[in-house]
């Protein structure tokens, strides 16, 4: 997204999943969080992501419950760490 903002590590996890096509993902993922001030322009790198959007934490939680298949399994795990961090920070 071309943003230069300070990031804080909120956690890590190991993710492993086998797919119907015979491939397996096995990753050690790190979850980082930062705050966007709205000043810097966001430049989408289409080699890294198709799109982005801004939604509230509450809306994202609702979407994860109502349409979990729209999100990767590792995103559910990463988001749980973000929620834990935000609750602890409050």
ABEGO torsion letter per residue (X at the ends): XGBBBBBBBAEBBBBBBBBAAGBBBBBBBBBBBBBBAGABBBBBBAAABABBBBBBAAAAAAAAAABAAABBAAAAAAAAAAAAAAAAAX
